[in-house]
Amino acid sequence: MPRPVWRCPRSAARWPNTAGRSFYTAVRALDASTGKRVWEYAQAPRTVNNDTGGLMSTQGGVVFGSDQTRFFALDSQSGKLLWSVETGGTIMAAPVTYALDGEQLVTIAAARSVLTFALPKS
């Protein structure tokens, strides 16, 4: 199925264009007092598709994010990859978390699917 193309009016600001140059997406933790990078979780370089979903952090020290079709969880202190899953669809939004019957869940929309995962109980 072809992907829809967003077209902005001539007077509107344009989305960034890679113009065929290599780039990468990354999650970075910065020291708030100095602005220095504490850690970075970088994705493989590519030349197409600069779409990426948002991030969500939890009180338990986990940062959830995505890049293209992969959903992942990082340790907020070290940036170490804790878990990842290939969703099979492009992720364009940030995940959400909520509790149901005492269990914490995290949900992400990937293309036309909605995926929900239970977080381990502490």
N, C-alpha and C positions, 0 to 999 in steps of 0.2 A: 504494500500500500504506500503510495507516495506521501511524503511528509508535507504538511501545509507550510506555505511560505508566508511569513508576516511581512507586509509592506507598509512602511510608514509614509505619511504625507510628506511632501517636499519640505514643508516648513518645520517638521519635527526633527529632533536629534536622531542621528543614525546609530545603530548598534555597532559595536566594534567589529572590524573585519580583519581576519588573519592575513588576507591577501596572499595565501599560499605559504606564509612563513611558519616555521615550527614554533610551537608553544606548548606549555603544560599547565595543568591546573594543580592546585595544592591547598592543603589546609595548613595554616601557620598559627603557632602560638607565639604571642609577643609579650615581653615584660612590660607591664603598664607604666612603670616608673621611668624606664629608659627607652622603650620602643625597640629594644634589641630582640632579635628572633631567639626564642627558646628552643623550638623544634619545628620541623616541617615534614609533612607527609605528602610527598609529590607523586603525581601520576606519570605514566610514560608519556614522552613527547609525542605530539601528533600535528597534523596540518589541517585537519577538518573537524567540524562539529565542536564549537566552543561552548555548547550548552552544558550547564551543570546545575544540580539542585542545591538547596540550601543546607545549612547545618543546624543541629540541635544539640545542646549539652544537657546533661542530667546532673542532679545533685550528687549522684554516686560516682562522678568522675569519668563519665563516658561521653564522648562526642560522636554523634551519628552524622554521617554525610553520604554523598553519592558523587559519582562521576559517570556520566553517560548512563549505562545500564547496571552498574555495580553499586550495591548498597553496603556500607561498611561502618564499623564501630572502632573508635580509637581510644586509647587511654589518654585522658586529658593532661596528665602530668608529663608523660614521656612521648606521646605521639605514636606509640607502638600500636600496630594493627592488632586488634583483639578478635575480629570476626569480619567476614565479608560473604556476600552472596550475589550471584548473578541473577538479576530479576527477569531478564528476557524482554524488557521494554525500557524506553527512555524515561529517566526520572527528571522531572522539571520543577519539583517543589521540595520544600523542606519536610522532613518527617515530623510526626506528632507523637506525643506519648500521653498515656492516660492509665488509670487504674480501673480494673473491673474485678469485683469479688476478691479484693486483696492482692491481685496479681498485676504487675506493671507490664504494659504492652507498648510496643512502638509500631506505628503504621506508616507505610510509604506508598504513594501512588506511582506506578510504573506503567507508562503507556495507558492501556485500558484496564489494567489490573490494580487492585488494592491488596497489598500484602501486609499481614500483621504477624509480629513475632513477640513471644513472651520473653521477658528478661529473667535471668536466673534469680531465684530467691536468695536473699542474703542470709 
